[in-house]
């Protein structure tokens, strides 16, 4: 029988309060499995044309650069926390569509497990706001563990 070992864990974070339990779980799993932890943040810059507004190309680039800088600073803070827990870790910031690029990054990183938080939205809020975690669960080729933010309850589902 072939032994299945977790060697690389990708943790996707939006830096929200709800993502903290998932980060803690990803760090604990990486430590327990002696796996590498890849901390991932995906952000999107969507240019709206509503109301006929226009954003100059230079301003758009500056907005993107500032957003990336903030994301990299937040990610660096998480990298330091993971290193203090004695986990091999690296950070990755990606610009794109969150659910698509989380799945794509997990595949590129050859993740054995993807860990992410869920806001636990239900009903109308879920219908209106959608669920990145749900879309990742549906499309990921590797197992995905979701950790509920408010209560820290985890659900694992193999894709």
C-alpha positions in Angstrom: 0.0 0.0 0.0 1.4 3.4 -0.9 1.7 5.9 1.9 0.1 9.3 1.2 2.1 12.1 2.8 1.4 15.8 3.0 4.5 17.6 1.8 3.1 21.0 0.8 0.1 22.9 2.2 -1.2 26.0 0.5 -3.1 28.4 2.8 -5.2 31.0 1.0 -5.9 34.1 3.1 -7.8 37.3 2.6 -6.3 38.6 5.9 -9.8 38.9 7.4 -10.6 38.0 11.0 -12.4 34.9 9.8 -9.2 33.7 8.1 -7.2 33.5 11.3 -8.4 30.1 12.5 -7.6 28.6 9.0 -4.1 30.1 9.3 -3.6 28.6 12.7 -4.8 25.2 11.4 -2.5 25.4 8.3 0.5 26.2 10.5 -0.4 23.3 12.9 -0.8 20.9 10.1 2.4 22.0 8.4 4.3 21.6 11.6 2.8 18.1 12.4 3.4 16.8 8.9 6.8 18.6 8.5 5.3 20.1 5.3 6.2 23.3 3.6 3.5 26.0 4.0 2.8 28.3 1.1 0.8 31.4 2.2 -1.2 32.8 -0.7 -3.1 36.0 -1.1 -5.1 36.7 -4.3 -6.4 40.1 -5.0 -8.3 41.5 -7.9 -8.4 45.0 -9.4 -11.7 45.4 -11.2 -12.0 48.6 -13.2 -15.6 49.8 -13.1 -17.1 51.8 -15.8 -20.3 52.4 -13.9 -21.4 56.0 -14.1 -19.1 56.7 -17.0 -16.2 57.1 -14.6 -12.6 57.0 -15.8 -9.4 56.1 -14.0 -6.2 57.2 -15.7 -3.8 54.5 -16.5 -1.2 55.9 -14.2 -3.6 56.1 -11.3 -4.7 52.5 -12.0 -1.1 51.3 -11.9 -0.5 53.2 -8.6 -3.6 51.7 -7.1 -2.4 48.2 -8.1 1.1 48.9 -6.7 -0.3 50.2 -3.4 -2.7 47.2 -3.1 0.2 44.8 -3.8 2.4 46.5 -1.2 -0.3 46.2 1.5 -0.8 42.6 0.6 2.9 41.8 0.7 3.2 43.5 4.1 0.3 41.5 5.5 1.7 38.3 4.1 5.1 39.0 5.5 3.5 39.3 8.9 2.0 35.8 8.5 5.3 34.4 7.3 7.0 35.7 10.4 4.3 34.0 12.6 4.7 30.7 10.8 8.5 30.8 11.1 8.2 31.4 14.8 6.2 28.2 14.9 9.2 26.5 13.2 7.4 25.9 9.9 9.1 26.1 6.5 7.1 28.8 4.8 7.0 31.1 1.8 4.5 33.8 0.7 2.9 34.4 -2.7 0.8 37.3 -3.8 -1.2 37.0 -7.0 -3.3 39.4 -8.9 -6.4 37.8 -10.5 -9.7 36.2 -9.8 -9.6 34.8 -6.2 -11.2 31.4 -6.7 -9.6 30.6 -10.0 -6.2 31.7 -9.0 -6.3 30.0 -5.6 -6.9 26.7 -7.5 -4.3 27.5 -10.1 -1.7 28.4 -7.5 -2.4 25.2 -5.5 -1.8 23.2 -8.7 1.4 25.1 -9.6 2.7 24.7 -6.1 1.9 20.9 -6.3 -0.1 21.3 -3.1 -1.2 18.1 -1.2 -3.7 20.1 0.8 -5.4 23.5 0.5 -6.5 25.2 3.7 -8.8 28.2 3.7 -11.2 30.0 5.9 -14.9 30.4 5.2 -17.1 33.2 6.4 -20.0 30.8 7.0 -22.5 32.9 5.0 -25.8 31.3 4.3 -29.1 32.2 2.6 -29.4 35.5 0.8 -26.0 36.8 1.9 -24.3 33.7 0.3 -26.4 34.0 -2.9 -25.6 37.7 -3.3 -21.9 37.6 -2.2 -21.0 34.2 -3.4 -18.5 31.9 -1.8 -14.8 31.8 -2.9 -14.4 28.7 -0.6 -17.3 26.9 -2.3 -16.0 27.6 -5.8 -12.5 26.4 -4.8 -14.1 23.2 -3.3 -15.8 22.5 -6.6 -12.8 23.1 -8.9 -9.7 22.1 -6.9 -7.8 19.0 -7.9 -6.3 18.6 -4.4 -8.1 18.1 -1.1 -9.5 21.3 0.4 -10.0 21.9 4.1 -12.2 24.8 5.1 -12.1 26.2 8.6 -15.1 28.2 9.7 -14.0 31.6 11.0 -16.4 32.3 13.8 -16.4 29.0 15.5 -13.2 27.5 14.2 -15.1 24.4 13.1 -13.4 22.6 10.3 -14.8 20.6 7.4 -12.6 18.6 5.1 -13.8 17.6 1.7 -11.8 15.8 -1.0 -12.4 17.2 -4.5 
